Amino acid sequence: MRLLYILASYALFALLFPVLSVYRKTRQGLGQRLGFYAPGVLPKGPGPMLWLHGASAGDLLALSPMFGPLRERFPGCRILLSTTTNTGFLMARDRLAKQIDGVVYAPYDLWGATRRAVKAIQPDLLVLEYTEIWPNLIRAAKRQGVGIALTNGRFSPKNLGKYRWLFALIGNPLRDMDLFLMRQEEEAGRARQLGAPEARVWVTGNTKFDALTAAPAPEDEALRRALGLPEGGQVLMAGSTHEGEEAPLLSVYRRLLPVHPGLRLVIAPRYIDRAERILGLARDAGLTAGLRSKGNPEGGQVVVLDTMGELGRAYRLATLVFVGGSFTKRGGQNILEPAGQGKPVLYGPHMDNFRDSVQVLEGHGGLQVQDAEDFYRRVSELLSRPEALQALGAQARQTVSQISGASRRNVEHMGALLAQVSSPPMEKKE
């Protein structure tokens, strides 16, 4: 059965390679994706090698709260991140560089590429996130005696049948994994249904919650100036927006201006290469607009945040926040990040990928709106009631602070796992 998957993965790779080579998210790092690393890319040292993998930039940020506890638990360890997308690689290289020891592109899930990667990296622990179940990579790590953990684990209920069919066809990779650290009991139950051994499944929560309540930093004022936002002014911030969402947001903003003339709108698109298009939409709507990357010299009413890694800081400057991907079928984006900054959060009806976050926040600092008209009504009401706005933000922050701690729980389980799989004193594998 494993041979069937190996052959199928090579056949599929041959078909998809032309697309992967030009697609903006995956066109860089071909050598690393095939398991080849230039000298100096992989960190060296005597401590344990901890390989953490997240598919995208957001996934790597969700892993980041574990970095500190990992270093406390394993002094001298080396933390290597891998990611699938170019944006994830750039974000880790630039924003997380001081917290990690290296970042690489994840190998394609091919028999040869994964074996080469595991042999070169020589990890003591491989940490996969969410649903990053890659059979060849898991098998290669298992053959080398690597401890394998899934963190922030989730399995969509609508895909359980597909997983069962695939695992029956190719062999169940979950049986080769040592630790399943799941977000919720429902997720843990699905892992067990798919064949994860009962004794290896734990409910520890979601690490992304642990990074959501950071205090304001001095550089926030510098960002305010770069965005051209007046001190003390009201700011409506739209984070992680997708195609088709900006036009209705701009329309709502125009309707708010007669009553709130000092209100500014900051739009942070999920993909910054759409910034110029959004700038054009704002100007076509009769609004003054500028780019953060240029310092918004026009002092525009609308500012497009067209830089990477600043959205979390920008949320701290908001009066209230709308989170995108929720007026489209994208399935939502992270609503807990602005909530952790003490901001009231509004989001649309399509939050399928963040149902757990909606359950946490709904009625506790989060407001779901059905369409642009409902959004206008809610925002207009909140802006006219500053005391209610402040109370809602405080409630959001308190709610997020109550669900933290997953990172340290995960690290404790990983410590126990490494004690089982490592040869004293954690000697490296040949």
HUHU-V821470 format. One record per run of one state. SS is the DSSP state (h for helix, s for strand, l for the rest). FROM is the first residue (numbers start at 0). TO is the last residue. If there is no record, write none. Layout:
# HUHU-V821470
SS:FROM:TO
SS:FROM:TO
This chain:
# HUHU-V821470
l:0:0
h:1:21
l:22:28
h:29:32
l:33:47
s:48:52
l:53:55
h:56:63
l:64:64
h:65:72
l:73:76
s:77:82
l:83:84
h:85:94
l:95:100
s:101:104
l:105:109
h:110:120
l:121:123
s:124:128
l:129:133
h:134:142
l:143:145
s:146:152
l:153:155
h:156:169
l:170:171
h:172:175
l:176:177
s:178:181
l:182:183
h:184:192
l:193:196
h:197:199
s:200:202
l:203:205
h:206:210
l:211:217
h:218:226
l:227:233
s:234:240
l:241:244
h:245:256
l:257:262
s:263:268
l:269:270
h:271:283
l:284:287
s:288:290
h:291:293
l:294:300
s:301:303
l:304:309
h:310:314
l:315:318
s:319:322
l:323:334
h:335:339
l:340:342
s:343:346
l:347:350
h:351:360
s:361:361
l:362:364
s:365:367
l:368:370
h:371:382
l:383:384
h:385:400
l:401:404
h:405:420
l:421:429
